[in-house]
């Protein structure tokens, strides 16, 4: 059972802004850098955001990440039909014991 | 982009053994941690465990400790995930993924295409 909680679903119309939350605790989000992954239907996950708010090369700037206290957020500005996917927050829950944790996942639907 | 290439789909019976693979570029293979991630049908991502090819340091999520074995052959740039006795509940898609560093909290920046495993009598 994941210790990073996300809403199961979010939706918006093309062009809207959608925000996905990721709620944790002081021992995970509060003290760790957050990552976000996008999983398009039928494909492998892809890194979307790392170090809380950094985008890998090739990720559109309409995707942005932030973190405050024990919560993190992923925002999609100017929602597009190709953004319909599952989104997961994640973090190294315990670097000493080398354990990584994924959030529960959010399905984004473009209406 | 670094390619991790996984072995093909598997159909097995309960009680059978299985070993699936994940091949990466040999020249950089032992500079990265390789993890395995499970995704059961219609469900989210679950982190299973990880191995550092340079010294074979292997760690498991408590949920998967004793259920699977992660290994590596760095001479051929390949990591493995194996089961000694499959159960129907092992039916899932399995992904491998690569991280440059744990201690500096690097993300998994490259993923394999996934290996679907189906276990049914």
Interface residues (C-beta under 8 A of the other chain):
Chain A: X2 X32 X33 X35 X37 X39 X44 X45 X46 X47 X50 X51 X56 X86 X88 X90 X91 X92 X95 X97 X98 X99 X100 X101 X102 X103 X104 X105
Chain B: X33 X35 X37 X44 X45 X46 X47 X50 X57 X59 X61 X95 X97 X102 X103 X105 X106 X107 X108 X109 X111 X112 X113 X114
